[in-house]
Structures are given as structure tokens and as C-alpha cells.
Amino acid sequence: MPGGVITEHVHPRQEERFIITSGEARFTLDGEELTARAGETIVVPAGARHSEGNPGPAEIQAVVELRPALRSKEFHEAVAGLAADGKTTPRGAPRNPLS
């Protein structure tokens, strides 16, 4: 969504690939700022610190791949379930169960 950001994180054993199909996305990759537009691909090597964001007024559409997949599907299904139950922050992160 416009204004959305996924804060800096690392996938220790997975490459993450972003294939932008529409819109403009901003990334940081090991401290370097990058912009990707429709038709461009950003590849984040395993172990690289990175973040993603949408600074523009329009939605971004992209294909995001994690290689190898490991248990990514189960993780994203669990987070979607928490969001459906109202147990995530406005930015979509799981809420602290102790707070």
C-alpha cells in the first residue's frame, strides 16, 4: 500500500527476489538505497540486511519469491491468521502476546 514499509530484516538462509510488475518500490540492501520500477527485479542474497517500502501514491504489484522456500508458506499463513483475528499492529506485525 502507499506509504507502507517492511522494516529492515534478514533471511539467513533464503534469497528474496522482488519482480516489480507495477508501481515503484524502494529498497535498502546492506545500507544501499535502491528503487525498482515495473519490469525490474531486485535480488536480495541470503543473509543481507534489507527493507522494502512504497513511497509513492499508487499500490505496488510484485511477485516475491523466497529461495529455498523452507517454511515461508506456513509463516505467512500464520501471520494472515493473526491479522484476521485482529492480533497484528496497524503495520501488520504480530502484536506482543505479553502486552
C-alpha positions as CSV (number, residue, x, y, z in Angstrom):
1,M,0.0,0.0,0.0
2,P,1.1,3.6,-0.5
3,G,3.3,4.6,2.4
4,G,3.8,1.1,3.5
5,V,7.2,-0.1,4.8
6,I,8.6,-3.5,5.8
7,T,11.4,-2.7,8.2
8,E,14.9,-3.9,7.9
9,H,15.3,-7.7,8.4
10,V,17.4,-10.6,7.3
11,H,16.6,-14.1,5.9
12,P,19.7,-16.1,7.0
13,R,19.2,-19.0,4.6
14,Q,17.0,-17.6,1.9
15,E,17.4,-15.4,-1.2
16,E,14.5,-13.0,-1.7
17,R,13.6,-11.8,-5.2
18,F,11.2,-8.9,-5.9
19,I,9.9,-8.8,-9.5
20,I,8.0,-5.4,-9.8
21,T,5.1,-5.6,-12.2
22,S,3.6,-2.1,-11.5
23,G,4.4,0.9,-9.4
24,E,7.7,1.9,-7.8
25,A,9.3,0.3,-4.8
26,R,12.2,1.5,-2.7
27,F,14.6,-0.9,-1.0
28,T,17.6,-0.8,1.2
29,L,20.1,-3.6,0.7
30,D,23.1,-3.7,3.1
31,G,22.6,0.1,3.6
32,E,22.4,1.0,-0.1
33,E,19.2,2.6,-1.3
34,L,17.6,1.2,-4.5
35,T,14.5,2.0,-6.5
36,A,12.8,-0.6,-8.7
37,R,10.0,0.1,-11.3
38,A,7.8,-2.1,-13.3
39,G,9.8,-4.6,-15.2
40,E,12.8,-4.5,-12.8
41,T,13.9,-7.2,-10.3
42,I,15.7,-6.8,-7.0
43,V,17.6,-9.8,-5.7
44,V,18.5,-9.9,-2.0
45,P,21.1,-12.5,-1.2
46,A,20.7,-14.8,1.8
47,G,22.0,-13.0,4.9
48,A,21.7,-9.5,3.5
49,R,20.0,-6.8,5.7
50,H,17.2,-5.2,3.7
51,S,13.9,-3.3,3.8
52,E,11.1,-2.6,1.4
53,G,8.8,0.4,1.0
54,N,6.3,2.1,-1.1
55,P,6.9,5.9,-1.1
56,G,4.5,6.6,-4.0
57,P,0.8,7.4,-4.3
58,A,-0.1,4.1,-6.0
59,E,-0.1,0.5,-5.0
60,I,2.9,-1.7,-6.0
61,Q,2.3,-5.0,-7.6
62,A,5.1,-7.5,-7.5
63,V,6.0,-11.2,-7.4
64,V,8.1,-12.0,-4.3
65,E,10.0,-15.3,-4.2
66,L,11.9,-16.8,-1.3
67,R,14.5,-19.4,-2.4
68,P,14.6,-22.1,-1.0
69,A,11.0,-21.7,0.3
70,L,11.7,-23.5,3.6
71,R,8.5,-22.9,5.7
72,S,7.6,-19.5,4.3
73,K,4.1,-20.6,3.3
74,E,3.3,-21.6,6.9
75,F,4.8,-18.4,8.3
76,H,2.7,-16.2,6.0
77,E,-0.5,-18.2,6.7
78,A,0.1,-17.8,10.4
79,V,0.6,-14.0,10.1
80,A,-2.5,-13.8,7.9
81,G,-4.5,-15.6,10.6
82,L,-3.3,-13.2,13.3
83,A,-4.2,-10.3,11.1
84,A,-7.7,-11.7,10.5
85,D,-8.1,-12.1,14.3
86,G,-7.0,-8.5,14.9
87,K,-3.8,-9.6,16.6
88,T,-1.4,-7.5,14.5
89,T,-0.2,-3.9,14.6
90,P,-1.5,-1.4,12.1
91,R,1.6,-2.2,10.0
92,G,0.8,-5.9,10.0
93,A,3.4,-7.2,12.5
94,P,2.2,-9.7,15.2
95,R,1.4,-8.0,18.5
96,N,3.4,-8.8,21.6
97,P,1.4,-11.6,23.3
98,L,2.7,-10.3,26.7
99,S,1.4,-6.8,26.3
